[in-house]
Amino acid sequence: MRYSAFTLAREAILGHKNWPKMWRSPEMKSSYDAVIIGGGGHGLAAAYYLAKLHGITNVAVLEKSWIGGGNTGRNTTVIRSNYLQKESAALYDEAIDMWGTLENELNFNLMVSPRGLLHLAHNTHDMQEIGRRAHAMYMHGVDAELITPEQVKDWIPFIRLNGRFPVMGALLQRRGGTIRHDAVAWGYARAADSLGIDIIQNCDVTGFQIESGKVVGVETSKGPIRTNRVGIAAAAHSTELAEKAGFRLPIEAVPLQALVSDPLKPVMDCVALSNTVHAYLSQSDKGELVIGGGTDPQISWGQRGGFFEVENMISAVLELYPIFSKLRMMRQWGGTVDVTPDRSPLISKTPVDGIYVDCGWGTGGFKATPVGGRSLAHMIATDRPDHLSAPYSIDRYFTGALIDEGSASAVAH
């Protein structure tokens, strides 16, 4: 069924009894042309683009829990492309462009909101850093503006400019903003299913069948599957899958937390980041403040995180925005992010022929969902990278061609 104003009106008259399920729950086949492990945004997007762009529809997406239950549903919904390196700028800005047309393509309301994103500067070093990054962005064709404290005040009237963390200026990207994270997973799942993709939930991958260095199948909790093409898009859990296939990935897993407040009337129509004090926030369509901070310092698979990080981000928010001092937090959650040495992703072949990875995004995975999924699909279909993903091979850790975004992407992790 195609969603439209007409179908909405029709179903309202009929009592909303005829809406079909957004995707099927099919029985798993014994073999597929390709298998994608991970039912988050990247895995579902890869399956969709395999079918749409490459005509490969005999594909299974295997998710060990439920669709969108991992990092896709555990983030702060921010999209941006304010990166320093040219490879990062090309990748993330392509994602921004794809977000702009994706709602029409998927026929699904993703609640795309390019409301503007401000990266605040609190000292001389911050000003030098955002100046350097703004000029690099301009050279790469990415929109960037350096604004004054007075202009910051125009965007956020209740911000404290001269407190413990004085605001000396900001880097503004007007095309940055937010997108509803759950809707991204649901939209891609619905579109992939409509093209014949099998989405298998509650299906854990327990091993791989490898012969003469080439994958020939996967072992799952629901039985074996024969396939000669496997895409791994499982974020931090990609390392576990790689070990089952006999190789290692240069990734560490750390928790990243976020908070949501009680709903407020509209007070904030932009996203504000602060790297020095490591707190960022925006307001959701329901009125909640969505607050994020830095990663926990210890390696962990936990999706809860330490209380000290909650204290750090809340204290920073209150210093900058004292208007929220009496606001109550409604819930807290964490995701397990996959961090590489140069803080850039892996979109790559692996030592096992026929196994490909899309991981290592750290905190940047959600914002790059469409371009990451499309690049993984291209690699699975053609056995070679597209022009955007070519620099992100695992080989860069042997050649030294790193894409260092460790302290250059507004948040240093």
CORMOPE-V12514 format. One line per field, one symbol per residue. ss: DSSP state (2 for helix, 1 for strand, 0 for the rest). phi: phi as a letter, one per 40 degrees, with the letter a starting at -180 (. if undefined). Layout:
ss->???
phi->???
//
This chain:
ss->00002222222220000000000000000010011110002222222222222200001111000000002220000110000002222222222222222222220000001000111110022222222222222220000011102222222000000000000011111000110022222222222222000111000011111110011111110011110001110022222222222000001111111111100000000011110000111110000011111111111000000022222222222222022200001111111111110000011110001011111000000222222222222222220000000222000222200000000000000
phi->.ccaccccccccccgfcbccccacbcccccaacabbchbcdccccccccdcccbgcbcbbbbbcbbcgcccdcbabgcbaacbcccccdccccccdccdcbcdcccfaccfcbcchbbbcbbaccdccccccccccccccgbcabcbcdccdcccbcccccbccbccciacbbcccibacccccccccccccccchccbbcfbccbibcbbfgbcbibbbcbhcbcabbbbbbbfccccccccccgbbbcbbbbcbbabbcccbcdbababbbacdbfaaaabcccgccbbbaccccccaccbbgcccccccccccccccbcdccbccccabaabbcbbcdbgbcbbacbcccgbbbbagcgcbcccbdccccccccccccbgacccccdcbcddccbcgccbcbdbbbgbca
//
